[in-house]
Amino acid sequence: MSGNSGSFDLATRRDWGAALNALRQLLSNADDTAQVFRIMRALNAGSAGKGYARLLRTEAGGRIAYRRTELARLLSDASFVASCPPSSVGAAYADFLTRTGYSAKGLAAVSMEDGMASEAEHPHAWFGRRTRDVHDIWHILTGYRADDPLGEACLVAFSYAQTGGLGWAFIALGAAFKACRTPGGGGALRAIREGYRNGRRAAWLLGEDYEAILSEPLDAARIRLRIARPAAYETMGSERAGFFRTSPVAS
């Protein structure tokens, strides 16, 4: 990590030692969400810049980048979320907020600890915040539950396939290693691998217009975005709760 960057979204070098230390703490206390952002800051050097450049090459990317919507702000607007049609992605997100007690502002606040993310008026910093803020929407689109330890591990693997950020890969490998050491962890390992495969097969979600997606019917959005059903994850049913006493990454 660059000593002058002050955030994972503008970092220029990787810090494997810091990442390993954060992963150890995360695996011992998965509710310590700040460690996730420390891993991202340590390992995701350059990923925001590459993602932003890719966004500009998409059909709608120029418009999205020009508007530069701050999704944490949008998703924290209760009246906007409440206005989403029934059975839409936004309606499912409203249910998610009620069920879990999570919030976009809460996740953003954790990422700001110790300068781990930036509010800089820089396109790469904005893209880094965008990547952070869609996390819970991806839970809804993929079917991987946020209040389920294995669901978080699967979404981490999905996120690596989507973003190419080494921080996600590092956490996914840590979760897979933990599954291998858990009695009967083969099913969890299959579900994590499936998360990665589903992420590879899906459309590139960071290039989507989330203001439009929130009003789209959930089932239709999944079909359009080629997001496969998480069969291996669903097959485990109630057994999912038996893996990872706490989640590999919390929202």
C-alpha positions as CSV (number, residue, x, y, z in Angstrom):
1,M,0.0,0.0,0.0
2,S,1.2,3.5,-0.7
3,G,2.1,5.3,2.4
4,N,0.4,8.4,1.0
5,S,-2.8,6.9,-0.4
6,G,-4.8,6.9,2.9
7,S,-7.4,4.5,1.5
8,F,-7.7,1.1,-0.2
9,D,-9.3,2.6,-3.3
10,L,-6.3,4.8,-4.1
11,A,-3.6,2.4,-2.9
12,T,-0.7,1.6,-5.3
13,R,1.2,-1.3,-3.5
14,R,0.1,-4.4,-1.7
15,D,0.9,-5.2,1.9
16,W,0.6,-8.9,2.5
17,G,1.8,-8.7,6.1
18,A,-1.1,-6.4,7.0
19,A,-3.5,-8.5,5.1
20,L,-2.4,-11.7,6.9
21,N,-2.7,-10.1,10.3
22,A,-6.2,-8.7,9.5
23,L,-7.3,-12.1,8.2
24,R,-6.2,-13.9,11.4
25,Q,-8.2,-11.4,13.4
26,L,-11.2,-11.7,11.1
27,L,-11.3,-15.5,11.3
28,S,-11.1,-15.4,15.1
29,N,-13.8,-12.7,15.3
30,A,-15.8,-12.4,12.1
31,D,-17.9,-9.6,13.6
32,D,-14.9,-7.4,13.3
33,T,-15.9,-6.0,10.0
34,A,-13.1,-3.4,10.0
35,Q,-10.7,-6.2,9.3
36,V,-12.4,-6.7,5.9
37,F,-11.6,-3.2,4.9
38,R,-8.0,-3.5,6.1
39,I,-7.6,-6.6,3.9
40,M,-9.1,-4.6,0.9
41,R,-6.8,-1.7,1.6
42,A,-3.8,-4.0,1.8
43,L,-4.4,-6.1,-1.3
44,N,-6.8,-4.4,-3.7
45,A,-4.2,-1.9,-5.1
46,G,-5.3,-0.7,-8.6
47,S,-8.6,-2.6,-8.7
48,A,-10.7,0.6,-8.4
49,G,-8.8,2.2,-11.3
50,K,-9.3,-0.9,-13.5
51,G,-12.9,-1.1,-12.5
52,Y,-13.5,2.5,-13.3
53,A,-11.8,2.2,-16.7
54,R,-14.0,-0.9,-17.5
55,L,-17.1,1.0,-16.4
56,L,-16.4,3.7,-19.0
57,R,-16.2,1.1,-21.7
58,T,-19.7,-0.1,-21.1
59,E,-22.8,1.3,-22.9
60,A,-24.2,3.1,-19.8
61,G,-20.9,3.6,-18.0
62,G,-20.3,7.2,-19.2
63,R,-23.7,8.3,-17.9
64,I,-23.2,6.5,-14.6
65,A,-19.8,8.0,-14.1
66,Y,-21.0,11.4,-15.0
67,R,-23.8,11.3,-12.4
68,R,-21.5,9.8,-9.8
69,T,-24.3,8.8,-7.5
70,E,-23.2,8.1,-3.9
71,L,-25.0,4.8,-3.3
72,A,-24.6,4.9,0.4
73,R,-26.6,8.1,0.5
74,L,-29.2,6.7,-1.9
75,L,-29.7,3.5,-0.1
76,S,-30.0,5.3,3.2
77,D,-32.9,7.4,1.9
78,A,-35.8,5.7,3.5
79,S,-38.4,7.4,1.3
80,F,-36.6,6.3,-1.8
81,V,-36.3,2.7,-0.7
82,A,-40.0,2.7,0.4
83,S,-41.0,3.9,-3.1
84,C,-39.7,0.8,-4.8
85,P,-42.5,-1.4,-6.4
86,P,-43.6,-4.6,-4.7
87,S,-41.5,-7.7,-5.7
88,S,-38.7,-5.5,-6.9
89,V,-35.0,-5.6,-5.9
90,G,-35.6,-2.4,-3.8
91,A,-38.6,-4.0,-2.0
92,A,-36.4,-7.0,-1.2
93,Y,-33.7,-4.6,0.1
94,A,-36.3,-2.9,2.3
95,D,-37.1,-6.3,3.8
96,F,-33.4,-7.0,4.2
97,L,-32.9,-3.8,6.2
98,T,-35.8,-4.6,8.5
99,R,-34.7,-8.3,9.0
100,T,-31.0,-7.7,9.6
101,G,-30.8,-4.2,11.1
102,Y,-27.9,-3.4,8.7
103,S,-27.6,-0.1,6.8
104,A,-25.5,1.3,4.0
105,K,-24.4,4.2,6.3
106,G,-23.3,1.7,8.9
107,L,-21.1,-0.2,6.5
108,A,-19.7,3.1,5.1
109,A,-18.9,4.3,8.6
110,V,-16.8,1.1,9.4
111,S,-14.9,1.6,6.2
112,M,-13.9,5.1,7.2
113,E,-12.1,3.9,10.4
114,D,-8.4,4.6,10.4
115,G,-8.6,6.2,6.9
116,M,-9.5,2.8,5.3
117,A,-11.7,4.4,2.7
118,S,-11.8,7.8,1.1
119,E,-14.4,10.5,0.5
120,A,-12.0,12.1,-2.0
121,E,-13.5,13.7,-5.1
122,H,-11.6,11.3,-7.3
123,P,-13.2,8.9,-9.8
124,H,-11.3,5.9,-8.5
125,A,-12.2,6.7,-4.9
126,W,-15.9,7.0,-6.0
127,F,-15.7,3.7,-7.7
128,G,-14.2,2.1,-4.6
129,R,-17.2,3.5,-2.6
130,R,-19.6,2.1,-5.2
131,T,-18.1,-1.3,-4.9
132,R,-18.5,-1.2,-1.1
133,D,-22.0,0.1,-1.2
134,V,-23.5,-2.6,-3.5
135,H,-22.5,-5.4,-1.2
136,D,-25.9,-5.8,0.4
137,I,-27.7,-5.5,-3.0
138,W,-25.5,-8.4,-4.2
139,H,-26.8,-10.4,-1.2
140,I,-30.3,-10.0,-2.5
141,L,-29.5,-10.6,-6.2
142,T,-27.4,-13.8,-5.5
143,G,-29.6,-15.3,-2.8
144,Y,-26.7,-15.6,-0.4
145,R,-28.0,-14.5,3.0
146,A,-26.1,-11.8,4.9
147,D,-27.2,-13.1,8.3
148,D,-25.9,-16.6,7.5
149,P,-22.1,-17.3,7.9
150,L,-21.9,-19.4,4.9
151,G,-23.9,-16.9,2.8
152,E,-21.2,-14.3,3.5
153,A,-18.4,-16.7,2.5
154,C,-20.2,-17.5,-0.8
155,L,-20.7,-13.8,-1.6
156,V,-17.0,-13.1,-0.9
157,A,-16.1,-15.7,-3.5
158,F,-18.7,-14.3,-5.9
159,S,-17.3,-10.8,-5.3
160,Y,-13.8,-12.0,-6.2
161,A,-15.0,-13.3,-9.5
162,Q,-16.8,-10.1,-10.2
163,T,-14.1,-7.6,-9.2
164,G,-10.7,-9.4,-9.4
165,G,-9.7,-7.8,-6.1
166,L,-7.2,-10.0,-4.3
167,G,-8.6,-8.9,-1.0
168,W,-11.8,-10.8,-1.8
169,A,-9.8,-13.9,-2.9
170,F,-7.8,-13.8,0.3
171,I,-10.9,-13.8,2.5
172,A,-12.5,-16.5,0.4
173,L,-9.5,-18.7,0.8
174,G,-9.5,-18.1,4.5
175,A,-13.2,-19.1,4.7
176,A,-12.5,-22.2,2.5
177,F,-9.6,-23.2,4.8
178,K,-11.9,-22.9,7.8
179,A,-14.5,-25.1,6.0
180,C,-11.9,-27.8,5.4
181,R,-11.2,-27.8,9.2
182,T,-14.8,-28.1,10.1
183,P,-16.4,-31.5,10.4
184,G,-18.7,-32.1,7.4
185,G,-17.3,-29.0,5.8
186,G,-17.3,-30.4,2.3
187,G,-20.8,-29.0,1.6
188,A,-19.6,-25.5,2.7
189,L,-16.6,-25.8,0.4
190,R,-18.8,-26.7,-2.5
191,A,-21.0,-23.8,-1.9
192,I,-18.1,-21.4,-1.7
193,R,-16.7,-22.7,-5.0
194,E,-20.2,-22.3,-6.5
195,G,-20.2,-18.7,-5.4
196,Y,-17.1,-18.1,-7.4
197,R,-18.5,-19.9,-10.5
198,N,-21.7,-18.0,-10.3
199,G,-19.8,-14.7,-10.1
200,R,-17.8,-15.7,-13.2
201,R,-20.9,-16.5,-15.2
202,A,-23.0,-13.5,-14.2
203,A,-23.0,-10.2,-16.0
204,W,-20.6,-7.6,-14.6
205,L,-22.7,-6.1,-11.8
206,L,-20.5,-3.1,-11.2
207,G,-21.5,-1.8,-14.6
208,E,-25.2,-1.7,-13.8
209,D,-27.3,1.3,-13.0
210,Y,-28.5,0.6,-9.4
211,E,-31.2,3.3,-9.3
212,A,-32.8,1.3,-12.2
213,I,-32.1,-2.1,-10.7
214,L,-33.9,-1.2,-7.5
215,S,-37.1,-0.8,-9.4
216,E,-36.7,-3.9,-11.4
217,P,-38.6,-7.1,-10.5
218,L,-36.2,-9.3,-8.5
219,D,-36.7,-12.5,-10.6
220,A,-36.4,-10.6,-13.9
221,A,-33.2,-8.9,-12.7
222,R,-31.6,-12.3,-11.8
223,I,-32.5,-13.6,-15.3
224,R,-31.2,-10.5,-17.1
225,L,-28.0,-10.5,-15.1
226,R,-27.4,-14.2,-15.6
227,I,-27.2,-14.8,-11.8
228,A,-27.6,-18.6,-11.3
229,R,-29.5,-20.1,-8.4
230,P,-27.1,-21.0,-5.6
231,A,-28.1,-24.6,-5.6
232,A,-25.2,-26.0,-3.5
233,Y,-25.8,-23.3,-0.9
234,E,-29.5,-23.9,-0.8
235,T,-29.1,-27.7,-0.6
236,M,-27.4,-27.4,2.8
237,G,-30.6,-25.9,4.3
238,S,-30.4,-25.6,8.1
239,E,-27.0,-27.2,8.1
240,R,-25.6,-23.8,7.0
241,A,-25.8,-22.5,10.5
242,G,-23.3,-25.2,11.7
243,F,-20.4,-23.7,9.7
244,F,-18.2,-20.8,10.9
245,R,-19.5,-19.7,14.2
246,T,-19.5,-16.2,12.9
247,S,-19.5,-14.9,9.4
248,P,-16.3,-14.5,7.4
249,V,-17.4,-11.0,6.5
250,A,-20.2,-9.0,8.1
251,S,-22.2,-6.2,6.5
